[in-house]
Amino acid sequence: MEIASQNVHKSAVMEAYEQNEQFSKTFYDYTLSADSYTQRLAELNSRLFQRQELACTIRSYMEPFGISDAASSHLEELSNNGVVIVGGQQAGLLTGPLYSVHKAITVILLAKQQREKLGVPVIPVFWVAGEDHDLEEINHIFTEQDGRPLKQQYPERFVLKTMASDTEYDAEQMANYIRVVFRDYEETAYTKKLLAEVLHSAEQEHTFTRFFVRLMNDLFQKHGLLFIDSADKSLRKLESNYFKKLIAESGTIAGLITRKERLFEEQGFGTPIQAAEDAAHLFYVHDTGRVLLSRKGNFFVNEAAGLQFSTAELLEIAEQTPWLLSNNVATRPLMQDMVFPVLAFVGGPGEIAYWSLLKDAFNHFEMKMPILVPRISITIVTAETQHALEKSELTVDQVMTGEVINRRAQFLDEQRDVKLEQLLQETENVIQEQYNKIEQNISDKDLKSLAEKNRAYHLRQLTYLKDKAEDALLRKYAAAIRDYSLAEGDLYPERNLQERTYTPYPYLNVYGPTLIDDLLNASIPMNGQHVVIYL
């Protein structure tokens, strides 16, 4: 395994976060400096957390999936003044895109690093956004076919906007879907066992979230990664008093976030969440699904669903049935920091952008934002792809800067029969010239029309011959063209990063179940640069 760094385009927010000190001071409480971890630890030590209750809640949630010795040890540490590194993600099919795995890897590596540096228990936690209801974002994956990503959508349709944690899939349809996905993978020594394990996990569970957690837990179990679903009923009970705070301060929070986003936009960074002054930043779990509340006078409402709650009524819901409440993109980070002693949060570019709007809201609750650490960004280069790169004389950099199309066209141009193309062009010129002369000497309207049809016929025949010559060229060099397509389709599919397109399973299928352990043991740098790993 070899590791290299690769320059890739970063968003303006990420560039500013990593390089502009004034930007960081304006929108965040901590920088990425080593001193920040010491300062953040001191802040956490000054606050009270329900650590034992939280550890019990996580243990109860994880027990059906299996708790390793490492995870059990981490739970003990959490209940006794441990702090956490947190990362989170939606519950995608077959773990969703690779960046979910990369985020978990970052959380684990950062927890190990800070445990050594600070000399205190630092525990890795993966917060699953099971309360999200946009199933269209998680109901599909991509497999690679002929050097192109092919969308594989789970066929079952869901009408209501229910949370991923409440949405049950049909066991038979899910099993069939998994088999269809695996048909696109080459048969290896690992395929049969890997497929059986995934099918077993799908059979054991019945919701998208639990299927996701079971797969992720299997991948990271020995490393002690803890999992919790943001929609877990026991967690909701633990969050009851924090929901009351969010409800009571809803108007203030909305104002702070809206003003911060306005400043963010003025500095040229856009409007990540398009915050509104009347936003409640809370959802209510209704019979028709998860619906967003807004504030209207002294009430919390969703007019489309016919819902209206007074502040007292919503506070009563938070007290008695908190599982009927759900956070949105703005309040989830606040809730996370109220519940967990978060040393650092690991996020992707989009998360770091919308977190930039929350500093004043955190400070309003007498909290500071945790340290925000960009997740590791990885492209995996398999042996097959390395071979394709060598044969096509391409580098990873050339592929990831979109040069494959030009290089492939250049290669084909070099193989063309120049003499044949010249003769075909000369023939076309002669046809055009002769028909021009013919038509100039025809006065009869019908005869001129016939001449035009004849010209078009001969030109079509010539075009047909050109197309057949092109087909012959493509057939002759199909193997070489496939190398270009394979390199592009694996490393930069449809001009997207690999980690945003494919799941880990095609790579687990080739390299086996130790792949995740190998990546965690590979000394991957956490310096903000994109990492290329040659397997």
Secondary structure, DSSP 4 states (H G I P E B T S, - for coil): -EEEEE-----HHHHHHHH-HHHHHHH-S--SSHHHHHHHHHHHHTS---HHHHHHHHHHHHGGG---HHHHHHHHHHHTT-EEEEEEE---GGGSSHHHHHHHHHHHHHHHHHHHHH-S-EEEEEEE-TT---GGGTSEEEEEETTEEEEEE------SB--TTT-BPPHHHHHHHHHHHHHTSPP-TTHHHHHHHHHHHHHH--BHHHHHHHHHHHHHGGGT-EEEETT-HHHHHHTHHHHHHHHHTHHHHHHHHHHHHHHHHHTT---SS---TTEEEEEEEETTEEEEEEEETTEEEEGGGTEEEEHHHHHHHHHH-GGGEEE-TTHHHHHHHHHS-EEEEEE-HHHHHHHTT-HHHHHHTT--PPEEEEPP-EEEE-HHHHHHHHHHT--HHHHHTT-HHHHHHHHHHHHS-HHHHHHHHHHHHHHHHHHHHHHHT---HHHHHHHHHHHHHHHHHHHHHHHHHHHHHHHHTHHHHHHHHHHHHHHSGGGS-GGGTB-SHHHHHHH-TTHHHHHHTS----SSSEEEEE-
